[in-house]
Amino acid sequence: MFSLGSGRPGIVSIRGGTIDNLEIIQPTLNIFVSSKIPSTPLDESLSTFEKMPS
């Protein structure tokens, strides 16, 4: 359901589709957009990355 990346201290990754209460989680960026489904909406006000940023 979630993971702690050893290379990114302080970052918790949460798998999409596991959140029931959307008010407690706010997106901060769009990642992996190079493989998104064309109909997937993106928040254009967020930073966007084709792959995982380094």
C-alpha positions in Angstrom: 0.0 0.0 0.0 2.9 2.4 0.7 6.7 2.4 0.6 9.5 4.4 2.1 12.3 4.9 -0.5 15.8 4.7 1.0 17.1 7.1 -1.6 14.5 9.8 -0.8 14.4 10.5 3.0 11.1 12.0 4.2 9.1 10.7 1.2 6.3 8.2 1.5 4.9 6.7 -1.7 1.3 5.7 -1.7 -0.2 3.5 -4.4 -2.9 5.0 -6.5 -6.4 3.7 -5.8 -5.8 3.0 -2.1 -7.0 6.3 -0.7 -10.7 6.6 0.4 -10.5 10.2 1.8 -9.2 12.4 -0.9 -9.3 15.5 1.3 -6.3 14.4 3.4 -3.9 13.8 0.4 -2.9 16.6 -1.9 -0.9 15.9 -5.1 2.4 17.8 -5.4 3.6 16.7 -8.9 2.7 14.6 -11.9 5.2 11.7 -12.6 5.4 9.0 -15.2 3.3 11.0 -17.6 5.2 9.3 -20.5 3.2 6.2 -19.8 -0.2 7.7 -18.7 -3.4 6.8 -20.4 -4.4 9.6 -22.8 -7.7 10.2 -21.0 -6.0 10.7 -17.6 -6.5 14.2 -16.4 -3.4 16.1 -15.1 -3.3 19.1 -12.8 -1.5 21.6 -15.1 -0.5 23.7 -12.1 1.8 21.0 -10.8 5.3 20.2 -12.0 5.3 17.4 -14.6 7.9 14.7 -15.2 8.0 12.1 -17.9 9.7 9.6 -15.5 10.8 9.7 -11.8 12.7 12.9 -11.1 16.1 12.5 -9.7 
